[in-house]
Amino acid sequence: MTEVKEAQKSDSLEEVVVQGMQERKASDIVVIDLKNITNSVANYFVICSGTSDTQLEAIAQSVEDEVYKTLKIDPWHKEGRENKEWILLDYADVVVHIFRKDRREFYSLEKLWGDAILTQIED
């Protein structure tokens, strides 16, 4: 029973993260479902791109605001706000990656999880 509740919580969190990204016009939003991957670090990775330092910061702030407003959850860990190339917001079950476009292509996180279910979110 607890496993089902945890899965529902991470499903809701993933949806709210996407809403926060869309609020600030993030591009190329992809949800990677890792729930069926053995020893995965999270249930979901949610990845998006931005075009400038200002937009990356705005997307990150929007995600944090939406998640807190809707679910009353703060990130467990945050990093990358100093260099504005790759901002990470770790909510344990859902890990948010906000990339500057060139950095995203370099790291290609989507290609690391070949067995995962990838969902492209329409802009």
C-alpha positions as a LaTeX table, in Angstrom:
\begin{tabular}{lrrr}
\hline
Residue & $x$ (\AA) & $y$ (\AA) & $z$ (\AA) \\
\hline
Met1 & 0.00 & 0.00 & 0.00 \\
Thr2 & 2.79 & 2.44 & 0.87 \\
Glu3 & 4.51 & 1.73 & $-2.46$ \\
Val4 & 1.34 & 2.73 & $-4.33$ \\
Lys5 & 1.07 & 5.98 & $-2.36$ \\
Glu6 & 4.73 & 6.79 & $-3.06$ \\
Ala7 & 4.23 & 6.14 & $-6.78$ \\
Gln8 & 1.16 & 8.40 & $-6.83$ \\
Lys9 & 3.09 & 11.12 & $-4.98$ \\
Ser10 & 5.93 & 11.02 & $-7.52$ \\
Asp11 & 3.41 & 11.00 & $-10.41$ \\
Ser12 & 1.78 & 14.16 & $-9.00$ \\
Leu13 & 5.15 & 15.76 & $-8.37$ \\
Glu14 & 6.29 & 15.06 & $-11.95$ \\
Glu15 & 3.12 & 16.71 & $-13.31$ \\
Val16 & 3.54 & 19.82 & $-11.15$ \\
Val17 & 7.21 & 20.10 & $-12.19$ \\
Val18 & 6.17 & 20.09 & $-15.85$ \\
Gln19 & 3.58 & 22.83 & $-15.13$ \\
Gly20 & 6.27 & 24.96 & $-13.51$ \\
Met21 & 8.50 & 24.53 & $-16.54$ \\
Gln22 & 5.70 & 25.41 & $-18.93$ \\
Glu23 & 4.93 & 28.57 & $-16.94$ \\
Arg24 & 8.32 & 29.97 & $-17.96$ \\
Lys25 & 8.30 & 28.68 & $-21.56$ \\
Ala26 & 10.89 & 25.93 & $-21.09$ \\
Ser27 & 11.59 & 24.08 & $-24.33$ \\
Asp28 & 12.11 & 20.40 & $-25.16$ \\
Ile29 & 10.53 & 19.10 & $-21.96$ \\
Val30 & 11.09 & 15.36 & $-21.58$ \\
Val31 & 9.88 & 13.13 & $-18.76$ \\
Ile32 & 11.96 & 9.99 & $-18.22$ \\
Asp33 & 10.03 & 7.34 & $-16.28$ \\
Leu34 & 12.57 & 5.30 & $-14.32$ \\
Lys35 & 10.14 & 3.43 & $-12.07$ \\
Asn36 & 10.73 & 0.08 & $-13.78$ \\
Ile37 & 14.51 & 0.44 & $-13.97$ \\
Thr38 & 16.34 & $-1.63$ & $-11.37$ \\
Asn39 & 18.45 & 0.45 & $-8.97$ \\
Ser40 & 17.42 & 3.77 & $-10.54$ \\
Val41 & 18.21 & 6.88 & $-8.53$ \\
Ala42 & 14.67 & 8.30 & $-8.80$ \\
Asn43 & 11.23 & 7.53 & $-10.20$ \\
Tyr44 & 11.43 & 10.34 & $-12.75$ \\
Phe45 & 13.89 & 12.66 & $-14.38$ \\
Val46 & 12.23 & 15.75 & $-15.85$ \\
Ile47 & 14.49 & 17.60 & $-18.28$ \\
Cys48 & 14.06 & 20.88 & $-20.12$ \\
Ser49 & 16.08 & 23.54 & $-21.89$ \\
Gly50 & 16.29 & 27.30 & $-21.63$ \\
Thr51 & 18.03 & 29.85 & $-23.79$ \\
Ser52 & 19.58 & 32.24 & $-21.27$ \\
Asp53 & 20.82 & 32.49 & $-17.68$ \\
Thr54 & 17.74 & 34.54 & $-16.84$ \\
Gln55 & 15.36 & 31.97 & $-18.29$ \\
Leu56 & 17.09 & 29.06 & $-16.52$ \\
Glu57 & 16.75 & 30.85 & $-13.19$ \\
Ala58 & 13.11 & 31.73 & $-13.94$ \\
Ile59 & 12.29 & 28.11 & $-14.81$ \\
Ala60 & 13.96 & 26.81 & $-11.64$ \\
Gln61 & 12.13 & 29.36 & $-9.48$ \\
Ser62 & 8.81 & 28.57 & $-11.18$ \\
Val63 & 9.26 & 24.83 & $-10.57$ \\
Glu64 & 10.09 & 25.42 & $-6.90$ \\
Asp65 & 7.14 & 27.80 & $-6.48$ \\
Glu66 & 4.61 & 25.50 & $-8.20$ \\
Val67 & 5.74 & 22.42 & $-6.27$ \\
Tyr68 & 5.62 & 24.23 & $-2.94$ \\
Lys69 & 2.28 & 25.90 & $-3.68$ \\
Thr70 & 0.65 & 22.65 & $-4.83$ \\
Leu71 & 2.34 & 19.93 & $-2.76$ \\
Lys72 & 4.14 & 21.81 & 0.06 \\
Ile73 & 7.46 & 20.16 & $-0.83$ \\
Asp74 & 10.87 & 21.85 & $-0.99$ \\
Pro75 & 13.77 & 20.34 & $-2.93$ \\
Trp76 & 15.96 & 18.01 & $-0.91$ \\
His77 & 19.01 & 19.32 & $-2.78$ \\
Lys78 & 19.73 & 22.09 & $-5.33$ \\
Glu79 & 22.78 & 22.96 & $-7.36$ \\
Gly80 & 23.97 & 24.80 & $-10.45$ \\
Arg81 & 22.40 & 28.19 & $-9.86$ \\
Glu82 & 25.84 & 29.83 & $-9.77$ \\
Asn83 & 27.02 & 28.86 & $-13.25$ \\
Lys84 & 23.57 & 28.71 & $-14.93$ \\
Glu85 & 24.46 & 25.88 & $-17.34$ \\
Trp86 & 22.67 & 23.01 & $-15.60$ \\
Ile87 & 20.38 & 23.64 & $-12.64$ \\
Leu88 & 19.39 & 20.55 & $-10.67$ \\
Leu89 & 16.48 & 20.37 & $-8.25$ \\
Asp90 & 16.38 & 17.04 & $-6.42$ \\
Tyr91 & 13.03 & 16.09 & $-4.89$ \\
Ala92 & 14.29 & 12.51 & $-4.20$ \\
Asp93 & 11.62 & 10.69 & $-6.27$ \\
Val94 & 11.75 & 13.30 & $-9.03$ \\
Val95 & 14.97 & 14.93 & $-10.20$ \\
Val96 & 14.63 & 18.11 & $-12.26$ \\
His97 & 17.30 & 19.04 & $-14.81$ \\
Ile98 & 17.17 & 22.53 & $-16.35$ \\
Phe99 & 19.81 & 22.88 & $-19.03$ \\
Arg100 & 21.18 & 25.58 & $-21.23$ \\
Lys101 & 20.65 & 24.10 & $-24.69$ \\
Asp102 & 24.32 & 23.45 & $-25.56$ \\
Arg103 & 24.98 & 21.79 & $-22.19$ \\
Arg104 & 21.98 & 19.51 & $-22.62$ \\
Glu105 & 23.27 & 18.26 & $-25.96$ \\
Phe106 & 26.69 & 17.64 & $-24.42$ \\
Tyr107 & 25.40 & 15.54 & $-21.49$ \\
Ser108 & 22.56 & 13.77 & $-23.41$ \\
Leu109 & 20.85 & 12.40 & $-20.29$ \\
Glu110 & 18.00 & 11.01 & $-22.38$ \\
Lys111 & 20.43 & 8.56 & $-24.01$ \\
Leu112 & 21.71 & 7.19 & $-20.69$ \\
Trp113 & 18.44 & 5.45 & $-19.85$ \\
Gly114 & 17.75 & 3.23 & $-22.88$ \\
Asp115 & 15.22 & 1.03 & $-21.03$ \\
Ala116 & 13.25 & 3.96 & $-19.60$ \\
Ile117 & 9.99 & 5.35 & $-20.97$ \\
Leu118 & 10.53 & 8.80 & $-22.48$ \\
Thr119 & 7.64 & 11.21 & $-22.92$ \\
Gln120 & 8.11 & 14.38 & $-24.93$ \\
Ile121 & 5.88 & 17.20 & $-23.63$ \\
Glu122 & 4.46 & 19.51 & $-26.29$ \\
Asp123 & 5.68 & 23.13 & $-26.11$ \\
\hline
\end{tabular}
